[in-house]
Amino acid sequence: MVNLSRVINDPRISQEFKVFRKTGEWIKGRFEEKETQIDMNGVIVPATNKEVEMIPEGDRVKGAISIHSTKRLYTTHLEEDGEGTSDEIEWENERYKVYSLGSYSKYGFYSAIGTRLVSN
């Protein structure tokens, strides 16, 4: 297989972005959540029309991005090492919530689609 991780991390097209990962545990019947900031590099571009079609109808009007990174991103999950809600990406002073994941790990990268969180 072709490993594309060098392309994803190429400084000519790669950019820094922040990931806010929320993990937690159940304590006395309540889910206690903790947010951790993770600095990542990758390629972020506006999502294509085809990618936007994969997002639930109500979220289409918010704006969407396509994220490609050599590090894994998460949607809401329950795993041995913890559980948490979807990662949030900060890009160009906006926050986006990861809604859809694609694993191209055999090619050296992961992809995700995020929709903009609307602040009130």
C-alpha positions as CSV (number, residue, x, y, z in Angstrom):
1,M,0.0,0.0,0.0
2,V,1.0,3.6,-0.6
3,N,1.6,5.5,2.7
4,L,0.2,9.0,2.3
5,S,1.2,10.3,5.8
6,R,4.1,12.3,4.3
7,V,1.6,14.2,2.1
8,I,-0.8,14.8,5.0
9,N,2.1,16.2,7.1
10,D,3.8,18.2,4.3
11,P,4.2,21.7,5.7
12,R,3.2,23.2,2.3
13,I,-0.4,21.9,2.7
14,S,-0.6,20.9,6.4
15,Q,-1.8,23.2,9.1
16,E,-2.1,23.2,12.8
17,F,-5.5,22.8,14.5
18,K,-6.7,22.1,18.0
19,V,-8.8,19.0,19.0
20,F,-10.9,19.2,22.1
21,R,-11.4,15.6,23.3
22,K,-14.0,15.0,26.0
23,T,-13.7,11.8,28.1
24,G,-15.3,10.9,31.3
25,E,-16.8,8.3,33.7
26,W,-19.9,7.7,35.6
27,I,-19.6,8.8,39.2
28,K,-22.6,8.4,41.6
29,G,-25.0,8.2,38.7
30,R,-23.7,11.2,36.8
31,F,-21.4,11.4,33.9
32,E,-18.4,13.5,34.8
33,E,-16.8,14.9,31.7
34,K,-13.2,16.3,31.2
35,E,-12.1,18.2,28.2
36,T,-8.5,17.9,27.0
37,Q,-6.8,20.0,24.3
38,I,-4.7,18.2,21.7
39,D,-2.6,20.0,19.1
40,M,-2.6,18.2,15.7
41,N,-1.5,18.8,12.2
42,G,-3.3,17.8,9.0
43,V,-5.2,19.0,6.0
44,I,-8.6,20.8,6.5
45,V,-10.7,21.9,3.6
46,P,-14.4,22.8,3.2
47,A,-16.4,19.6,2.8
48,T,-17.5,18.7,-0.7
49,N,-21.2,18.4,-1.7
50,K,-20.9,14.6,-1.6
51,E,-19.5,14.6,1.9
52,V,-22.2,17.0,3.1
53,E,-24.8,14.6,1.8
54,M,-23.7,12.1,4.5
55,I,-24.5,14.5,7.3
56,P,-28.0,14.3,8.9
57,E,-30.4,16.8,7.2
58,G,-30.7,19.2,10.1
59,D,-26.9,19.9,10.3
60,R,-26.3,20.8,6.6
61,V,-26.8,24.5,7.0
62,K,-24.1,25.0,9.6
63,G,-21.1,24.5,7.4
64,A,-18.9,21.5,7.2
65,I,-15.2,20.7,6.9
66,S,-13.2,17.6,5.8
67,I,-10.3,16.8,8.1
68,H,-7.4,14.5,7.1
69,S,-4.8,13.7,9.8
70,T,-2.3,11.0,10.7
71,K,-3.9,10.9,14.2
72,R,-7.2,9.3,14.9
73,L,-10.3,11.4,15.7
74,Y,-13.4,10.2,17.5
75,T,-17.1,10.4,17.4
76,T,-19.1,9.5,20.6
77,H,-17.5,6.2,21.8
78,L,-17.2,3.6,24.5
79,E,-13.9,1.7,24.5
80,E,-11.6,0.0,27.0
81,D,-9.5,3.1,27.5
82,G,-12.5,5.3,28.2
83,E,-15.7,6.8,26.9
84,G,-16.4,10.2,25.6
85,T,-18.4,12.4,23.3
86,S,-17.4,13.5,19.8
87,D,-14.1,15.4,19.3
88,E,-14.4,19.1,18.6
89,I,-12.0,20.8,16.2
90,E,-11.0,24.4,16.4
91,W,-10.1,25.7,12.9
92,E,-10.0,29.4,11.8
93,N,-11.5,30.5,15.1
94,E,-14.6,28.3,14.7
95,R,-15.5,25.0,16.5
96,Y,-16.6,22.0,14.5
97,K,-18.0,18.7,15.9
98,V,-16.8,15.4,14.3
99,Y,-19.9,13.6,12.9
100,S,-18.4,11.1,10.5
101,L,-15.2,9.1,10.4
102,G,-13.3,7.3,7.7
103,S,-10.3,5.1,8.4
104,Y,-7.6,5.1,5.7
105,S,-5.1,3.8,8.2
106,K,-3.7,1.3,5.7
107,Y,-2.7,4.4,3.6
108,G,-1.3,6.2,6.7
109,F,-4.1,8.6,7.6
110,Y,-7.6,9.1,9.0
111,S,-10.4,11.3,7.7
112,A,-13.4,12.9,9.4
113,I,-16.2,15.3,8.6
114,G,-17.1,18.0,11.1
115,T,-20.0,20.4,11.2
116,R,-19.8,23.9,12.6
117,L,-21.1,24.5,16.1
118,V,-23.4,27.5,16.1
119,S,-22.8,29.7,19.1
120,N,-25.8,31.6,20.5
